[in-house]
Amino acid sequence: MSNLYEVGDIVEMKKKHPCGYNRWEIIRVGMDFRIKCTHCGRSVMIPRKKFEKNCKKKLEL
């Protein structure tokens, strides 16, 4: 898995969002990541360390 994340990348997280989907689009990168659920559109901000721990893989689309 690449440790280089960019805005617009689609990632699969270990835990699912309450809507039942686990694919997220990265919309902000820095000390914190803002990610948006690709199913329902809800966005959340999480610390970089937690993001990197919970990211399963970066998807190639």
PEZILIN-V70456 format. One record per pair of residues at least 24 apart in sequence whose ideal C-beta (glycine too) atoms are under 6 Angstrom apart, sorted by sequence separation. I is the first residue (numbers start at 1). J is the second residue. D is the distance in Angstrom with one decimal. If there is no record, write none. Layout:
I&J&D  I&J&D
This chain:
5&29&5.8  14&54&5.0  13&54&5.4  14&56&5.2  11&55&5.3  12&56&4.7  12&57&5.2  11&58&5.3  12&59&5.9  9&58&5.8  10&59&4.6  10&61&5.7  1&57&5.7  2&58&5.9
